[in-house]
């Protein structure tokens, strides 16, 4: 509705002003309500966009967090594996040292030969850190191969023994310490030449 429309229906200026005033009283609140509704709509739209942005960022962070957790798990596994391997190597070194000490105490003349007759896989440590599974094996080996062990009254040192009548094929002086023989060589010598074997074990008399 406008002035020209009212003039067209024959209203004078006073009547037009009166009608327009009444029309304004009705339409202005509607316009204000519409403006308020549009403002509220724009505000809600802005809030929705903000929430969507936060949700998207949260999803990204969640994915990054998941990836970070995966990396941390991988690093922890690598650390645990390295630690377990280091402890295993340390135990192996300690076991070798303890076995060597036990062989020396038992009077082994050839540690390598004696150790070859042991099942070291069955040798371990108990909860107190003491070696178990060795003494029984060592005693059995000693009973079956006493020539590999020195008598209790013998010196702990291993003298160099020269076997009689056995010149070095390379033209040397024929000196070869008992400790230089492997277990297989000693067994072969005992079988093929018992006299020389006995001389080698007891030394020149």
HUWOHU-V327046 format. One record per helix or strand of 2 or more residues. SS is the DSSP state (2 for helix, 1 for strand). FROM is the first residue (numbers start at 1). TO is the last residue. Records with the same first field share a line. If there is no record, write none. Layout:
# HUWOHU-V327046
SS->FROM-TO + FROM-TO
This chain:
# HUWOHU-V327046
2->3-8 + 13-106 + 111-116 + 120-122 + 135-144 + 146-148 + 178-180 + 183-192 + 194-202
1->124-125 + 131-132
